Amino acid sequence: MAVHSPKEVIYAALAGNMLIAISKYGAAGFTGSSAMLSEAIHSTVDTGNQVLLLYGLKRAARPADAEHPFGHSLQLYFWVFVVAVLIFGVGAGLSLLHGIEKVRAPHPVENAYVSYIVLGLALVFEGVVWVIAFREFRRTQGQRGWLSAIRRSKDPVVFTVLLEDTAAMSGLLVALAGIALSQVFDLPILDGIASIIIGLILAGTAAFLANEAKSLLTGEAVDPEVRDDIREIAASVSAVAGINEVLTMHFGPRDVLVALSLDFSDHISSIDVEEATSAIERRIRAAHPQVSRVFVEAQRYSAHQQAIRSRIRDRSPK
């Protein structure tokens, strides 16, 4: 099975959607199909989304500086959120508006064979891109199910393209069904209803994607098994008497911050604490290359608990 990088997946989707959008606009103008116009808008939005994802990857790769000491990796999550907003506001919104307009003033689809040819070719192009994205997704999915893998993924690029293409494939099938049924039953209103359904598919995709992007933007921790392993690594160092707290946060797919509060043995020297801290950092990074920064706080367990109580008291409503 060929392995594709996230950028290759985006480039494939970008090329496919650009060609598909042009052909759909031509078919929509030639046939007057509302569902086809909705699909053309959908492909245009997807094309713009791939450009934004590439831009997000470029911005996220910039090195840390004085104003952004932890780097710019979070920008990728921001641009994924922007993609979700565009899918909802432009793709879903315009599809719903065109569908409602066609329902209110239905007119027959002309030269429907053009729509069938374009939609058939679009299914082939979208299918190829979907397979590429799906293979890359499966490579990182592990044994998890689809929904669980997406929710726990910290790299939104591949699953964003996969969700977009899944919505695109669904929209194409709905458009085909809407045009065919409007001809078979001589009910042009069905073409408008198909456009409305496409809009609802896009709205649902956008809502799910926005929720995932929001979770990543607001500071997701590493997976529980990784967090447990970090705890075990710290506990395995003889100088550590106890672990007060293990905090983690994803700044990007491969940019993780780890903050440890450790209770060190009372009888060791400050040099021993420094050596133990360095050993913990080396072992964590060796086991989990995505960890870019490790901060260790030396604090007695009782003092740590007192600090937690103080934070809770300070945040409580007065």
N, C-alpha and C positions, 0 to 999 in steps of 0.2 A: 504494500500500500504506500503510495507516494505521500510524503510529508510536505505540507505547505506552510509557510510562515504566515502570520496574520496579515502582513502587507500583501502577500501574493493573493490571499483570499479577497482582500479589498479590491485589488487591481482587477481580478477576474470579474467581480461583481460590478465594478465601475464600467468596464468595457461592455459587458452584457447589457446592463441597464441603459446605457447611452444609446446603443443600437436599437434596443427594444422600444425606448421612448420615441425615437424618431419615426419608427415604423407605425407605432400606435397612433401618433398624432395624424399621420397621413391617412390611416384607415378610418379614424374618427371623423376627419373632414370629408372623406369620400362617402362614408355610409350614414353619417348622422347619428351613430350609436352613442347613447349616453354612457353605457357600461364601458365602451371602448375609450371614450374620453376620460372616464375615471381611471381606467388602467394606464392611460398615457400620463396622467397627472401623478399616479402612483409611481411609475417608473422614473419620472422626472425628479420626484422627491427622493427616491432611492439613490439616484445618481448624485444628487447634491449631498446626501448623507454620507456616501462613500468618500467624497471630497473632504467633508468635515472630519471624518474618522482619520484620514491620512494627515490632515492638518493637526488634529489632536495628538496623534503619535509623534509628529515632528516637534510640537510644543512640549510634550511631556519628556522628550529625550534631552532637553536642555539641562546643562549642569547646574548644581546649586550655586547660589550667589548670596550676597549679604542680605538682600530683601527676601529671599526664599531659601533659607538655610537647609531646608529639608528637600530641596529640589522642586521640580515642576510636574511630577508624575500625576498629581491629582487632576491636572488639566485634561487628561484623557477621559476621566470620569465625567468632567463637566461637559465635554463635547458630545459624549454619549447621551447625556441628558438633553442637550440641544437637539440632537437627532430625534429623540423621542418627541420633543415639542413640535418639531417640523412635521413628523409623521402625523401627529394628531391635528395640528392647526391647519396645515396645508393639504396633506393627503386626505385625511378623513373629512375635514371640513368641506373642501371643494367637491369631493365625491358625493357627500350627502346633499349638498346644495344642488348639484347637477341632477342627482337622482330624484330629488323632490320636484325640481322643475319639470323633468320628463314625466313624472307621475301626474302632475297637474295639467300638462299639455302634451300628451303622448302623440308620437308620430312614428310611422313605420321605419324600420331600419332598411336602408337601400343598399343594394349590392352586397348583401351579407356575406357572400363568398370571400370577399376581401378580408372581412373580420375573421372568418374562420382560418384563413391562411396565416394572417398576422398573429392571431392568438396561438395557433399551432406552433409556429416558429418560436414565439415567445416562450411557450412551454418547454421547448427543447433547450433554448438558451438558459432560461431560469433553472431548468433541471440540471444542467451542467454545473452552473455556479453553486446550486444547492448541494450537489454531491461533493464538490470541493470543500465547501464550508462544513458539511456534515462529517467528512473524513477528518478534518482538523479538529472539530469538536469532539469526535469519538476518541481521538488520540489523547486528549486531556480529560476525558470524561471518567475514565476508570470504570468501576463497577456500579457507579451511581446511575439512577434513572435520569431521564431528560430533565425534568423539573428540578430535581435535587441538584443536578450538576450545574444548571444555570444559576440557581439561587446561591450556590456555594462558590461559583467561579469568581475569581478576582480579575480576570482578563475579559472585559466586555466586548472586545473587538469581534472575535469569532462568533460569539452567540448573538451579537447584534446583527451581523450579516445573515446568520442562519435564520433568525426570527424574521428579518425582512424578506428573505427569499421564501420562507414558508408562507408568510402572508401573501407574497406575490403569486405563488403557485395556487393558493386558495382563491385569490382574486381572479386569476385567469380562468379557473374552472367555473367560478360563479358567472363571469362575463360570458363564457361560452354557453352556459346553460340559459342565461337570461336572453341572449340573442336568439338561440335556437327555439326556446319556448315561445318567445314573442312571435316568431314566424309560424310555428306549428299551430298555435291556437289563435293566430291573428290578433294578439293582444300586445300592442306596443308598450303598454304600461309595465309589462314584465321586464323590459329593458331598463326602465327607471328603477324598478325594485332591485334589480341586480346591482345597479350603481349604489343604491342605499346600503345593500348588504356588504359591498366592497368597502364602503366608508366605515361601517361598523367593525369589520375585520381589522381595518387600519387603526381605528380608535382603540380596540382591545389590545392590539400589539403595542401601540404607543404607551398605553397605561401600564402594561406589564414592564416594558423597558424602562419607563420613567421611574417606576418603583424600585427596580434593581439599581439604576444609576443613583437614585437618592440614597439608598442604603450604602453604596460604596463611597459616595461623596461625604457622608456624615461619619465615616470612620469605622469600617468593618474590621473586626479582629481576624486573625488567622483561623484556620479550621481547628476544631477542638483537639484533634489528634496531634497537630503540630504544636499547639499550646501545651499539651500534656508532655510531649517529648522535650520541649524547652524546659519545662519544670523538672523533668527527670535529669536532664543534663546538669542543671544548676545543683540539684540535690546530690548528684554523684560526686561533687567536689568536697573533699574531706573538711575543708575550712568552713563550709556552710553548715550552720547549726539548724537553720530553718528557713522556709520560704514564706515571706509575708504576702507577696502579691506578684502576679505575672500579668503584665499589660502588653497588648500588641495592637498594631494598627497598620492597615494597608494604605500606603500613599500611592501605590501603583501595583500592577500585577506582579512585578519583581522588585518591589521596593517596600520593605517591611521594617517598621520600627518596633523594637522590643525594649520594654522598661521593666527591670526587676527590682523588687525590694527584698533584700536578703538580710537575715540575721546571722552574722558571722560568730564563730566561737570566741569566747571572751579571752582565752589564753593565747591567741595568736597575735603576731605583731602587725603593724601597718603594712610592712613589706609583704607579709603573707597574704593580707587582704588584697593588695595590688596584684600579686601573682595569681591568686584565685580568680579575681575579676577578669584578668587577661585570658586565663585558661577557659573560663566559661564563655567568653566572647568567641574565642577561636573555635571551640567545639560547636557552638550554636551555628556559626557561619558555615562550618564544614558540613554540618548535617542539613542545613537549610540555606542554600545559596541565595534565596530571595531576601534574606535578612540583610539589610544594608547598614543598620545602626543598632547598637546594643548599649543601653544605659543601665548601670547598676547603682542602686542606692543601698548603702550599709545602714541598717537601722534595727534596733531591738524590736522584738515582736510587740512588747507592751507599748513602746513609743509609736509604732505604726498603727496600732489599734486606736490609740489616743488621737492620732492625726486624722484617722477616718471619722471618728466621732465628731471631731471639730469641723471637718468639711461638711458633714451631714447637718450639724447644728447651724453652720453659717448659711447653708442653702435653704434652710427651713423658713417658711413664711413667718414674718415677724408679727 
